[in-house]
Amino acid sequence: MTLTRKPAAFRITPDQPEEKAPLLAPAEPERPVEKRKPRTVAPERAVITPAAVDIFEAEAEDAPSEPPLPIARKRRSRLAAVFLSTFGALVSLAVWLWIDRLIRDLFAEAGWLGWAALALAIVAAFSLLAILIREIWALRRLASVENMRAEAETILASNNEKKARALVGELTSFLSSKPETAAGRRTLSELEGEIIDGADLIRLAESELMPPLDQRARELVLDAAKRVSVVTAVSPRALVDIGYVLFEASRLVRRLAELYGARPGALGFFRLARDVVAHLAVTGSIALGDGVVQQLVGHGLAARLSAKLGEGVVNGMMTVRIGIAAMETVRPLPFAARRRPRIGDFVTALSSFAARKAQDGDGGDK
C-alpha cells in the first residue's frame, strides 16, 4: 500500500554571510613626552613680531559692514539757550558801558588820551568783527564737509546719478586748492560723461582724489604716535604724559582737518573735537587695558623694551586710534572704494621705531 503526502510549502531563508570583525591596528606604544627647558632669548637676537590678531580689529570684523547709524542728538533746552543769550547780552552791555566810561574819563583827563582810547576801541571792534566772520566761515566750511560725507553715503545707498554728479562737482571745487588732487581732478573731468551709475561715480571720485590725502594723513598720524611714544617714555610724571597726549591729539586733529580742506577755527575746532570723541564713543572706547599692553608688548617686544618704553608704545597706539577717528570725521567722502585704516597698519612701524630707540638707548649706555 502506497502512502501519499499532501503538497506543502516551505520557506527557506538564505544564509547570511558572517560579519567579520574589523582588524584592529596594533596600538603603538606611548612615547615618553620630553620636557623641554625654557630657553632665554638674548636681547640682541630678539625679533619683533607684531600681534597676529589685532584686538581692535576683532570687534570691527564681527560688526556688520554697514556704517554705524548716527546717534540721535538730544534736543537742547530752550531755557538754557535763553539764559545764555540774555547773559551774553548783559555781559556785552557791561563791557560796552565800561569802555564808554573809560573813554569819557580819559577825555576828561586829557584830549589826546581820549582820542587814543577811542582809536584803540575802534581797532579792537573791527578786529573782533573780523574774527567772528572768520569763525563763521570756518564753521560753514566744516559743515560743508559733513554735508558732503552724508550726501555721499546717501548716494551710495540710492545710486542717484544726478546727485552724484552734483556732489563730485562740489567736491572738485572744494579740493581745487590742493595740488595733490590735480591729477585726480583731471581724470574726473575726462571721465565725466562715461560713468552712468551714481555709486560708481562716488567710488571713482574717492579713488582719484583721496589717495594722496589719505597717504599724507597716515604719515601725520604715525609721526604723532612716534612723538607721543618717545615723550611719554622719558617723562618723569604721569601728569606730563596726559598733558602731552592731549596736546598732540589736538594738534593732530587740527592738521588732519586742514589737510582735507576743513580749516577749522577756534569754535570749529571745539566742534570737531566733540565729533571725534562722539565717533570714538560709537566705534569703541579709547581706553587701553592690561590685555592691550600684553598684546602690543608681549610678542617679542618685552625682550627689547623697558616697561616705560612699552607704556610709550601704548600711548602711541591711543594717538593712532584718535587719528583714525579724526580721519573719518574730517574726510569729505566715506571709505567705500578704499579700505579704512586700522590699528594694525601702524603697529609694525611703531614697534620698529620703539625697538630702534631701545637699541640706541642701550648703545648709549654702553
KOLMI-162518 format. One line per field, with one value per residue (C-alpha): residue in one letter; y, z, x. Coordinates in steps of 0.1 Angstrom, whole numbers. Example, Ala and Ser with C-alpha at 12.3 -4.5 7.8 and 13.67 -1.06 7.14 Angstrom:
residues 2
type: c(A/S) $
yy: c(-45/-11) $
zz: c(78/71) $
xx: c(123/137) $
end
This chain:
residues 366
type: c(M/T/L/T/R/K/P/A/A/F/R/I/T/P/D/Q/P/E/E/K/A/P/L/L/A/P/A/E/P/E/R/P/V/E/K/R/K/P/R/T/V/A/P/E/R/A/V/I/T/P/A/A/V/D/I/F/E/A/E/A/E/D/A/P/S/E/P/P/L/P/I/A/R/K/R/R/S/R/L/A/A/V/F/L/S/T/F/G/A/L/V/S/L/A/V/W/L/W/I/D/R/L/I/R/D/L/F/A/E/A/G/W/L/G/W/A/A/L/A/L/A/I/V/A/A/F/S/L/L/A/I/L/I/R/E/I/W/A/L/R/R/L/A/S/V/E/N/M/R/A/E/A/E/T/I/L/A/S/N/N/E/K/K/A/R/A/L/V/G/E/L/T/S/F/L/S/S/K/P/E/T/A/A/G/R/R/T/L/S/E/L/E/G/E/I/I/D/G/A/D/L/I/R/L/A/E/S/E/L/M/P/P/L/D/Q/R/A/R/E/L/V/L/D/A/A/K/R/V/S/V/V/T/A/V/S/P/R/A/L/V/D/I/G/Y/V/L/F/E/A/S/R/L/V/R/R/L/A/E/L/Y/G/A/R/P/G/A/L/G/F/F/R/L/A/R/D/V/V/A/H/L/A/V/T/G/S/I/A/L/G/D/G/V/V/Q/Q/L/V/G/H/G/L/A/A/R/L/S/A/K/L/G/E/G/V/V/N/G/M/M/T/V/R/I/G/I/A/A/M/E/T/V/R/P/L/P/F/A/A/R/R/R/P/R/I/G/D/F/V/T/A/L/S/S/F/A/A/R/K/A/Q/D/G/D/G/G/D/K) $
yy: c(0/33/63/97/131/162/190/217/249/255/289/287/316/323/320/355/359/361/396/397/417/446/442/465/481/473/501/520/522/555/576/594/632/650/681/710/735/771/790/826/849/871/907/910/881/892/895/919/901/921/906/881/892/928/930/963/947/917/937/955/922/908/940/944/961/988/1021/1028/1047/1083/1089/1110/1142/1153/1185/1214/1230/1263/1277/1271/1289/1319/1321/1320/1346/1370/1366/1372/1403/1416/1410/1428/1458/1458/1458/1485/1507/1501/1511/1542/1553/1547/1568/1597/1597/1598/1627/1645/1640/1649/1652/1631/1602/1601/1601/1574/1552/1558/1547/1516/1508/1511/1489/1463/1463/1458/1430/1413/1416/1400/1372/1365/1365/1341/1318/1317/1309/1281/1267/1268/1250/1223/1219/1216/1187/1169/1175/1161/1130/1125/1131/1106/1079/1086/1083/1051/1036/1051/1052/1086/1097/1134/1139/1121/1145/1175/1162/1154/1189/1204/1182/1190/1228/1222/1205/1228/1245/1211/1205/1168/1163/1179/1146/1132/1162/1160/1123/1130/1158/1134/1106/1129/1115/1078/1069/1064/1049/1073/1049/1041/1078/1084/1055/1068/1102/1086/1065/1095/1123/1107/1085/1113/1130/1096/1088/1122/1117/1083/1099/1126/1100/1079/1109/1120/1085/1083/1116/1106/1072/1089/1118/1096/1072/1097/1120/1116/1121/1108/1143/1153/1122/1131/1167/1159/1132/1158/1184/1161/1147/1182/1193/1161/1167/1203/1192/1164/1189/1214/1185/1175/1212/1219/1245/1249/1280/1281/1274/1249/1230/1225/1213/1190/1176/1169/1150/1130/1120/1110/1089/1072/1065/1049/1028/1018/1031/1045/1030/1005/978/953/929/955/961/923/922/951/944/907/894/898/934/926/913/946/973/985/990/1027/1025/999/1023/1049/1025/1020/1058/1060/1035/1056/1085/1064/1055/1091/1100/1073/1086/1122/1110/1095/1127/1153/1132/1146/1111/1079/1049/1030/1022/1023/1003/1021/1024/1002/1000/970/992/1012/985/973/1008/1020/988/990/1027/1018/989/1013/1037/1009/999/1034/1037/1005/1016/1050/1033/1011) $
zz: c(0/-11/12/-5/11/5/-11/14/10/30/34/30/45/27/47/58/55/87/97/101/129/117/120/147/141/167/193/192/224/241/237/267/265/266/288/273/293/287/269/273/243/241/238/206/190/199/169/170/158/156/170/147/157/164/193/180/146/162/172/138/119/139/134/102/72/72/87/122/124/136/172/176/193/223/219/236/264/254/289/286/252/266/296/276/251/277/299/269/260/296/297/263/277/308/287/264/293/309/277/273/308/304/272/288/318/296/276/309/319/285/250/234/258/249/212/216/236/210/182/202/208/171/161/187/174/138/148/168/138/115/140/141/103/100/127/109/76/92/107/73/57/84/79/42/48/70/44/16/35/45/9/-4/20/7/-29/-23/-10/-36/-67/-78/-108/-108/-72/-77/-105/-84/-54/-75/-89/-54/-41/-71/-64/-27/-32/-60/-37/-30/-55/-46/-62/-95/-113/-99/-108/-144/-146/-133/-159/-187/-175/-167/-192/-192/-157/-155/-120/-91/-67/-92/-97/-60/-58/-87/-71/-39/-58/-77/-52/-18/-21/-18/11/28/25/40/68/76/78/102/124/125/133/161/175/174/192/219/225/229/251/274/277/290/310/348/357/346/345/319/298/299/290/261/247/248/232/204/198/194/171/150/147/135/110/96/92/74/52/40/35/66/81/114/136/174/176/147/165/196/175/156/188/201/169/171/207/197/168/193/216/187/173/206/237/236/270/269/295/305/277/251/268/266/230/219/241/249/213/214/224/261/254/239/255/290/309/304/266/264/280/255/227/242/244/208/198/216/195/164/173/178/145/126/142/131/96/93/108/86/53/28/15/34/30/2/-26/-3/28/61/81/111/142/127/99/124/148/129/121/157/172/149/159/196/191/174/202/227/208/206/244/250/228/246/280/268) $
xx: c(0/15/12/6/16/-3/17/31/51/83/101/138/158/191/222/236/273/290/302/339/352/374/410/423/456/481/483/515/534/532/563/575/570/602/602/620/636/626/653/660/662/692/685/705/686/651/628/599/567/535/504/488/453/445/421/408/400/383/354/353/352/324/304/283/299/273/284/271/238/242/233/202/211/191/171/187/168/152/157/194/195/175/198/230/217/205/235/258/239/241/279/282/264/285/317/304/294/328/346/324/331/368/369/349/372/403/387/382/418/434/420/448/442/406/413/439/414/387/411/421/384/376/406/395/359/370/394/366/343/370/375/337/335/364/349/316/333/353/321/303/333/333/295/300/324/299/271/292/300/264/253/278/265/230/241/260/227/203/226/213/233/222/230/263/274/265/284/315/315/312/340/362/358/363/396/408/433/450/479/479/445/453/458/426/406/419/409/374/369/380/356/327/303/313/300/262/259/259/275/303/309/313/338/357/360/372/398/411/410/415/447/473/454/450/487/496/471/487/521/508/491/523/546/523/522/561/564/539/557/591/579/558/587/611/587/591/554/521/506/531/521/484/491/514/490/461/483/495/460/445/473/468/430/436/463/441/412/434/447/412/402/381/404/385/389/387/350/352/380/359/330/354/369/334/326/358/350/315/329/352/323/303/332/347/364/399/407/436/437/463/453/462/496/503/491/514/544/543/550/588/589/593/627/638/617/616/584/585/591/563/540/551/541/507/502/513/486/460/471/467/432/423/439/419/387/397/403/368/353/371/372/347/339/333/355/338/363/393/400/395/428/432/453/473/485/506/517/547/561/556/571/601/606/604/629/654/650/657/688/700/695/714/742/744/745/774) $
end
